[in-house]
């Protein structure tokens, strides 16, 4: 039986709220890569939820999901390449 672990919720919530990455992850002991991976997986989940909303015809919920995607899809987490020249 697997347990649900909520230790990254605060960091992801702060990130979605507009905090800088270093400020969002300061209170967690998880590696930064794990947090980035979690945010990217959340983005994939929100994309799937958006597709379901479209199929069901719920444009209001689809708009809310778009807002959530917009909040997390920014800055360094979604950079194509972290090697800056």
Backbone as a chain_set.jsonl record, in Angstrom:
{"seq": "XXXXXXXXXXXXXXXXXXXXXXXXXXXXXXXXXXXXXXXXXXXXXXXXXXXXXXXXXXXXXXXXXXXXXXXXXXXXXXXXXXXXX", "coords": {"N": [[0.843, -1.173, 0.0], [0.675, 2.133, -0.943], [1.55, 5.31, 0.348], [0.211, 8.591, 0.369], [2.096, 11.451, -0.144], [2.458, 14.648, 0.989], [4.461, 16.562, 1.109], [5.526, 18.36, -0.739], [3.603, 20.151, -1.441], [3.394, 22.748, -0.343], [5.645, 24.081, -1.427], [5.096, 23.972, -4.201], [2.687, 25.328, -4.247], [3.505, 27.87, -3.4], [5.167, 28.476, -5.574], [3.271, 28.595, -7.657], [1.947, 30.778, -6.74], [3.556, 32.871, -7.388], [6.041, 33.214, -6.225], [9.649, 33.474, -6.247], [11.785, 30.821, -7.394], [13.799, 29.981, -5.569], [12.83, 31.052, -3.199], [10.416, 29.728, -2.955], [11.138, 27.095, -2.467], [12.574, 27.051, -0.16], [11.799, 26.146, 2.387], [11.597, 23.424, 2.222], [12.958, 20.112, 2.28], [13.391, 18.615, 0.104], [15.088, 17.691, -2.909], [15.913, 20.1, -5.476], [15.503, 19.254, -8.1], [13.544, 17.304, -7.831], [11.375, 18.839, -7.102], [11.05, 20.422, -9.39], [10.428, 18.395, -11.232], [8.027, 17.54, -10.131], [6.409, 19.806, -10.496], [6.361, 19.889, -13.276], [5.05, 17.482, -13.804], [2.6, 18.075, -12.651], [1.781, 20.018, -14.447], [1.363, 18.397, -16.704], [-0.761, 16.829, -15.734], [-2.723, 18.812, -15.376], [-3.096, 19.489, -18.038], [-4.337, 17.165, -18.969], [-6.681, 17.264, -17.442], [-7.792, 19.555, -18.498], [-8.379, 18.679, -21.094], [-10.402, 16.842, -20.51], [-12.322, 18.57, -19.473], [-12.92, 19.997, -21.784], [-14.049, 17.973, -23.34], [-16.304, 17.384, -21.811], [-17.596, 19.757, -21.991], [-17.338, 21.859, -20.22], [-16.69, 24.906, -19.975], [-16.148, 26.87, -18.083], [-14.725, 25.577, -16.021], [-12.589, 24.754, -17.547], [-11.386, 27.208, -18.124], [-10.487, 27.911, -15.581], [-8.589, 25.919, -15.162], [-6.798, 26.65, -17.149], [-5.869, 29.041, -16.045], [-4.49, 28.034, -13.823], [-2.481, 26.554, -15.117], [-1.141, 28.628, -16.37], [-0.145, 29.925, -14.137], [1.794, 28.162, -13.095], [3.499, 27.612, -15.19], [6.199, 28.931, -15.88], [9.261, 30.864, -15.888], [12.324, 29.462, -14.674], [11.679, 26.777, -14.293], [10.46, 25.792, -16.571], [12.324, 26.158, -18.568], [13.982, 25.48, -21.637], [16.657, 24.811, -21.761], [19.052, 24.662, -19.298], [21.626, 25.471, -19.353], [23.022, 28.329, -19.588], [24.317, 30.751, -21.819]], "CA": [[0.0, 0.0, 0.0], [1.48, 3.353, -0.997], [1.012, 6.447, 1.084], [0.286, 9.875, -0.321], [3.026, 12.337, 0.539], [2.108, 16.025, 0.657], [5.525, 17.459, 1.555], [5.871, 19.348, -1.761], [2.448, 20.998, -1.722], [3.679, 24.138, 0.02], [6.59, 24.641, -2.397], [4.406, 24.146, -5.481], [1.689, 26.384, -4.03], [4.232, 29.137, -3.423], [5.593, 28.7, -6.951], [2.09, 29.026, -8.409], [1.562, 32.087, -6.225], [4.43, 33.902, -7.911], [7.327, 33.292, -5.536], [10.84, 33.006, -6.952], [12.003, 29.404, -7.11], [14.579, 29.802, -4.34], [11.967, 31.37, -2.059], [9.356, 28.722, -2.858], [11.647, 25.799, -2.014], [13.47, 27.246, 0.986], [11.339, 25.436, 3.582], [11.493, 21.983, 1.979], [14.237, 19.404, 2.254], [13.442, 17.846, -1.138], [15.998, 18.247, -3.915], [15.276, 21.009, -6.422], [15.079, 18.481, -9.263], [12.284, 16.637, -7.493], [10.332, 19.866, -7.13], [10.84, 20.752, -10.802], [9.735, 17.249, -11.824], [6.656, 17.567, -9.61], [5.695, 20.899, -11.17], [6.153, 19.479, -14.665], [4.0, 16.447, -13.795], [1.35, 18.793, -12.395], [1.412, 20.633, -15.72], [0.792, 17.33, -17.537], [-2.06, 16.482, -15.16], [-3.654, 19.891, -15.696], [-3.425, 19.35, -19.458], [-5.326, 16.091, -19.079], [-7.94, 17.762, -16.881], [-8.323, 20.509, -19.484], [-8.983, 17.891, -22.169], [-11.664, 16.292, -20.001], [-13.266, 19.695, -19.406], [-13.328, 20.293, -23.155], [-14.941, 16.892, -23.762], [-17.555, 17.512, -21.07], [-18.218, 21.036, -22.314], [-17.283, 22.753, -19.065], [-15.762, 25.988, -20.328], [-15.766, 27.6, -16.867], [-13.657, 24.814, -15.377], [-11.446, 24.794, -18.464], [-10.752, 28.51, -17.927], [-9.777, 27.851, -14.304], [-7.407, 25.085, -15.378], [-5.868, 27.497, -17.906], [-5.255, 29.965, -15.077], [-3.528, 27.258, -13.032], [-1.345, 26.265, -15.99], [-0.429, 29.893, -16.544], [0.541, 30.255, -12.885], [2.963, 27.32, -12.838], [4.337, 27.484, -16.382], [6.998, 30.154, -15.997], [10.65, 30.978, -15.436], [13.364, 28.443, -14.806], [11.137, 25.419, -14.264], [10.113, 25.374, -17.925], [13.366, 26.501, -19.531], [14.383, 24.378, -22.502], [18.03, 24.458, -21.488], [19.525, 25.39, -18.125], [22.992, 25.946, -19.606], [22.888, 29.663, -20.173], [25.587, 31.249, -22.326]], "C": [[0.891, 1.241, 0.0], [0.76, 4.482, -0.264], [1.148, 7.709, 0.242], [1.163, 10.795, 0.515], [2.779, 13.772, 0.071], [3.225, 17.017, 0.971], [5.925, 18.504, 0.519], [4.74, 20.33, -2.066], [2.762, 22.463, -1.443], [4.611, 24.795, -1.001], [5.907, 24.906, -3.74], [3.356, 25.248, -5.373], [2.348, 27.761, -4.047], [4.678, 29.489, -4.836], [4.424, 29.221, -7.79], [1.629, 30.412, -7.97], [2.495, 33.211, -6.651], [5.763, 34.057, -7.208], [8.456, 32.938, -6.498], [11.091, 31.571, -6.53], [12.745, 29.201, -5.797], [13.743, 30.105, -3.099], [10.869, 30.322, -1.859], [9.857, 27.423, -2.24], [12.469, 25.885, -0.741], [13.073, 26.413, 2.207], [11.226, 23.925, 3.388], [12.882, 21.367, 1.918], [14.387, 18.568, 0.988], [14.426, 18.496, -2.107], [15.233, 19.099, -4.934], [14.753, 20.267, -7.647], [13.76, 17.768, -9.034], [11.135, 17.627, -7.558], [10.014, 20.257, -8.566], [10.055, 19.641, -11.485], [8.276, 17.219, -11.377], [5.831, 18.638, -10.303], [5.412, 20.523, -12.623], [5.072, 18.395, -14.767], [2.632, 17.064, -13.505], [0.866, 19.457, -13.672], [0.786, 19.6, -16.657], [-0.6, 16.937, -17.045], [-3.103, 17.55, -15.494], [-4.038, 19.869, -17.174], [-4.467, 18.27, -19.692], [-6.688, 16.53, -18.543], [-8.598, 18.734, -17.85], [-8.991, 19.77, -20.641], [-10.324, 17.303, -21.741], [-12.721, 17.394, -19.926], [-13.803, 20.035, -20.79], [-14.329, 19.236, -23.644], [-16.304, 17.021, -23.092], [-18.281, 18.822, -21.346], [-18.239, 22.014, -21.16], [-16.254, 23.857, -19.311], [-15.322, 26.787, -19.101], [-14.622, 26.892, -16.152], [-12.4, 24.809, -16.246], [-10.684, 26.112, -18.323], [-9.957, 28.535, -16.617], [-8.51, 27.008, -14.416], [-6.364, 25.862, -16.164], [-5.148, 28.485, -16.999], [-4.194, 29.252, -14.243], [-2.292, 26.934, -13.856], [-0.495, 27.515, -16.176], [0.376, 30.259, -15.296], [1.796, 29.427, -12.671], [3.939, 27.279, -14.0], [5.117, 28.773, -16.621], [8.429, 29.917, -15.543], [11.481, 29.711, -15.629], [12.831, 27.014, -14.847], [10.855, 24.91, -15.676], [11.097, 25.869, -18.974], [13.716, 25.279, -20.369], [15.786, 23.882, -22.136], [18.512, 25.294, -20.313], [20.962, 25.861, -18.277], [22.893, 27.263, -20.34], [24.249, 30.153, -20.635], [25.638, 32.75, -22.294]], "O": [[1.766, 1.376, 0.855], [-0.467, 4.577, -0.268], [2.109, 7.859, -0.512], [0.992, 10.903, 1.729], [2.883, 14.065, -1.121], [2.956, 18.212, 1.087], [6.612, 19.463, 0.872], [4.916, 21.244, -2.871], [2.418, 23.329, -2.247], [4.389, 25.94, -1.395], [6.121, 25.956, -4.347], [3.164, 26.016, -6.315], [1.818, 28.703, -4.635], [4.586, 30.643, -5.256], [4.578, 30.182, -8.544], [0.996, 31.134, -8.74], [2.261, 34.372, -6.318], [6.543, 34.943, -7.558], [8.249, 32.19, -7.454], [10.672, 31.146, -5.453], [12.367, 28.345, -4.998], [13.932, 29.477, -2.058], [10.446, 30.063, -0.732], [9.101, 26.724, -1.566], [13.01, 24.875, -0.29], [13.942, 26.016, 2.984], [10.799, 23.219, 4.301], [13.855, 22.026, 1.55], [15.397, 17.885, 0.814], [14.574, 19.718, -2.118], [14.06, 18.849, -5.214], [13.693, 20.602, -8.175], [12.949, 17.646, -9.952], [10.044, 17.291, -8.019], [8.847, 20.407, -8.926], [9.118, 19.914, -12.235], [7.39, 16.905, -12.172], [4.676, 18.4, -10.657], [4.333, 20.814, -13.139], [4.276, 18.393, -15.706], [1.622, 16.623, -14.052], [-0.333, 19.461, -13.953], [-0.205, 19.889, -17.328], [-1.511, 16.737, -17.847], [-4.235, 17.226, -15.855], [-5.173, 20.192, -17.526], [-5.371, 18.434, -20.511], [-7.723, 16.205, -19.123], [-9.82, 18.736, -18.004], [-10.049, 20.184, -21.115], [-11.271, 17.273, -22.526], [-13.88, 17.171, -20.276], [-14.988, 20.325, -20.953], [-15.329, 19.566, -24.281], [-17.336, 16.796, -23.724], [-19.445, 18.981, -20.978], [-19.08, 22.912, -21.127], [-15.098, 23.747, -18.903], [-14.217, 27.328, -19.091], [-13.66, 27.532, -15.725], [-11.282, 24.856, -15.733], [-9.455, 26.123, -18.397], [-8.875, 29.118, -16.559], [-7.48, 27.346, -13.833], [-5.17, 25.751, -15.883], [-3.955, 28.736, -17.168], [-3.124, 29.805, -13.989], [-1.172, 27.026, -13.353], [0.733, 27.45, -16.14], [1.458, 30.837, -15.399], [2.774, 29.932, -12.119], [5.106, 26.94, -13.805], [4.742, 29.597, -17.455], [8.752, 28.913, -14.908], [11.343, 28.997, -16.622], [13.491, 26.131, -15.394], [10.999, 23.716, -15.942], [10.742, 25.988, -20.146], [13.742, 24.161, -19.854], [16.065, 22.685, -22.194], [18.389, 26.518, -20.337], [21.467, 26.58, -17.415], [22.705, 27.306, -21.556], [25.238, 29.989, -19.92], [26.642, 33.342, -22.688]]}, "num_chains": 1, "name": "protein.A"}
